[in-house]
Amino acid sequence: MRTAIAFALLLAAAPAAAQTAADSAAIRATALDYIDGWWSGDENRMAAALHPELVKRIRGADATGAREWIDQQGASRLVLNTGRGGGRETPAANRRSDVRILDIFQNAASVRVDAGAWVDYLHLIRWKGRWVILNVLWETRRPEPRP
């Protein structure tokens, strides 16, 4: 009896699980709609993954590194470029769709997508009952310097 009471008190003191397996599955599915939609040129799949106010950003720099800037695109440009087949230009052997959920808290999630030649960090939001991507920060892989 004491053990049951102690266990009940422990459960009452512990924070409730913030997310469900369904949330994790929906977040993963959204991230895959994003990257696999890109690879296949499926603009409908890409559009379904994005919040209309999405902003995707990357840091740019000149060859010397002296000048830096932020390049960005919104949801409509990303959907348009997807439909134009930008992802289909990457050879299948170089494509990756590795999704790793980094964190989920209430209506926000952070996800890493390793796409092969680049890595995307996605911020998702639960919006109108669905998980959609609100922000993307990405970085390309640079070839290793040769000795």
C-alpha positions in Angstrom: 0.0 0.0 0.0 2.8 2.4 0.9 4.5 1.7 -2.4 1.2 2.5 -4.3 0.8 5.8 -2.4 4.4 6.8 -3.0 4.0 5.9 -6.7 0.8 8.0 -7.0 2.5 10.9 -5.3 5.5 10.6 -7.6 3.2 10.6 -10.7 1.3 13.6 -9.4 4.5 15.6 -8.8 6.0 14.7 -12.3 5.0 16.9 -15.2 2.6 15.4 -17.6 4.0 14.1 -20.9 3.9 17.1 -23.2 3.4 15.1 -26.4 1.9 11.9 -27.8 3.1 9.3 -30.2 0.6 10.8 -32.7 2.4 14.2 -32.4 5.7 12.6 -33.1 4.4 10.7 -36.1 2.7 13.9 -37.5 5.8 16.0 -37.0 7.9 13.3 -38.8 5.4 13.0 -41.6 5.4 16.8 -42.1 9.2 16.9 -42.3 9.1 14.0 -44.8 6.5 15.8 -46.9 8.9 18.7 -47.0 12.1 16.9 -48.0 10.5 14.1 -50.1 8.2 16.6 -51.7 11.4 18.5 -52.7 13.1 15.4 -54.1 10.0 14.4 -56.1 9.1 17.9 -57.3 5.6 17.5 -55.7 4.5 21.1 -55.0 1.3 19.9 -53.3 3.2 17.8 -50.8 5.5 20.7 -50.1 2.7 23.2 -49.7 0.9 20.9 -47.3 4.0 20.9 -45.1 4.4 24.6 -44.9 2.7 27.4 -42.9 1.8 30.2 -45.3 4.1 32.6 -43.4 7.1 30.3 -43.6 10.6 31.9 -44.0 13.5 29.7 -45.0 17.0 31.3 -44.4 20.6 30.6 -45.1 23.8 32.6 -44.3 25.7 33.6 -47.4 29.2 35.0 -47.7 31.6 36.1 -50.4 34.7 34.0 -51.1 36.8 35.9 -48.6 34.2 35.7 -45.9 34.5 39.5 -45.5 30.9 40.2 -46.6 28.0 38.2 -45.2 24.2 38.3 -45.8 21.1 36.3 -45.2 19.2 34.9 -48.2 15.6 34.0 -47.6 12.5 32.7 -49.3 8.9 32.4 -48.3 6.5 29.5 -48.7 5.3 30.6 -52.2 8.8 30.7 -53.6 9.7 27.3 -52.1 6.5 25.7 -53.5 7.2 27.2 -56.9 10.8 26.0 -56.9 9.6 22.6 -55.8 7.2 22.4 -58.7 9.9 23.4 -61.1 11.8 20.3 -60.1 14.8 21.7 -58.3 15.1 18.6 -56.1 14.9 16.2 -59.0 18.2 17.6 -60.3 20.0 15.9 -57.4 21.1 12.4 -58.3 19.1 9.8 -56.3 22.3 8.4 -54.8 23.0 11.9 -53.2 19.5 12.3 -51.7 18.9 11.8 -48.0 15.7 12.2 -46.0 17.0 11.6 -42.5 14.6 13.2 -40.0 15.4 13.6 -36.3 13.0 15.3 -33.9 15.1 17.4 -31.5 12.5 18.7 -29.2 8.7 19.1 -28.8 7.1 21.4 -26.4 3.3 22.0 -26.4 2.6 23.5 -29.9 6.2 23.9 -31.0 8.8 21.4 -32.3 12.3 21.5 -33.6 13.5 19.0 -36.2 16.8 18.3 -38.0 16.6 17.0 -41.6 19.9 15.7 -43.1 19.3 15.9 -46.8 22.8 14.9 -47.9 24.3 18.0 -49.4 22.8 20.2 -46.7 21.1 20.2 -43.3 17.8 21.9 -42.5 16.7 22.9 -39.0 12.9 23.1 -39.0 10.6 24.9 -36.5 7.1 23.4 -36.6 4.0 24.8 -35.1 0.7 23.1 -34.4 -1.6 25.3 -36.5 -5.3 24.6 -36.9 -4.9 21.1 -35.6 -1.9 20.2 -38.0 1.8 20.3 -37.6 3.3 22.7 -40.2 6.8 24.2 -40.8 7.0 27.9 -39.8 10.8 28.5 -40.1 13.8 26.8 -41.7 17.4 27.6 -41.1 19.7 25.6 -43.4 23.4 25.2 -44.2 25.1 23.4 -47.0 27.9 21.0 -46.5 31.2 22.3 -47.8 33.8 20.0 -49.2 36.5 19.1 -46.8 39.7 21.1 -47.4 42.3 19.0 -49.2 45.8 18.8 -47.6 
